[in-house]
Amino acid sequence: MSNPPTLNPPPGARAYRLRTARGDFAVVDHDAAPGVAPKGVVLLLPGFTGSKEDFHLLHEPLAACGYRTVAVDGRGQFESGGPDDESAYAQRELALDVLAQAAALDGGDPLHLLGHSLGGQIARAAVLLDHSPFASLTLMASGPARISPSQQERVRLLHGALAVMTMAEVWEAIQAMGAPEDVGDPAVGTGSTDHLRRRWLGHTPAQLLATGRQLCTEPDRVDELAALPLPFHVLSGDADDTWPVPLLDEMAVRLAARRTVVVGADHSPNVDRPLPTAEALAAFWDGER
């Protein structure tokens, strides 16, 4: 997962629960900057073991470009909560949640959808159900199908641990082993800081189990996606162990998508290099208005 520097919202942002037809979701909502002509709204979906806080460093630069940004904890993620039944986290259910969030944000302005990693595959499932609410789709460090074999092994290890340990015990075990470098969503992250532990404990184990299986079994749906009348953007760092960069390059070609590679970023360009990431995102949305 990404390693946000803090769980506190950035200046000017509002943290609240977004009411939708499918329940309430914790969000961080940042309006376009004062004096800047509003251009649209962006719905931001985090990855596996991540949360809305992964986008904290994007809110202010995107606000300066005229975009209102709404980052959301999905069902079972951090502060949104969710049931203990894994069936509640089937990909279709999570996609329907995204469509409900989009409906709740509908104010007549263009609505752009961005998903990071697992969030990208959920975003893809949402637009395949109904693309009409969205002006564009950005897949950030999110690939065409299942995650790499090394990351699948990390998910299997996590699932094995969750079968016999509590969330707190899993966290402590990972810290005792020396938390690995944050190279992909299935890693718990770097360091043992209190804010990362608090976020980890907020996740529902059933959500981690269900979405981890999705990451390990997701089929290639790029051709289905390419058939939709939407502008696409594939953005990643210049290194990624979860979906290798050449695989993301190929996906962008298949989608006839804009392709951005953020130099010096890994699996989380939103955290690693937020300013060039925000610039690339705004340039894409500006060109697709």
Order of alpha helices (4+ residues) and beta strands (2+ residues): beta-beta-beta-alpha-beta-alpha-beta-alpha-beta-alpha-alpha-alpha-alpha-alpha-beta-alpha-beta-alpha-alpha
